[in-house]
């Protein structure tokens, strides 16, 4: 089960730099998670200052 980034994202980039498999990138002014690359570690969710990342 991959994680997803909700509309609460403020595009700070904290999650992208912490992802161990580089599954997060910027897309259309916000961050997005590549579900196929995500290893479900939860590091992004625990790093997000706005709690914008949730498990699907």
ABEGO torsion letter per residue (X at the ends): XBBBBBAABAGAGAAAAABAAGABBBBGGBBBBBAAABAGAGAAAAABAAGABBBX
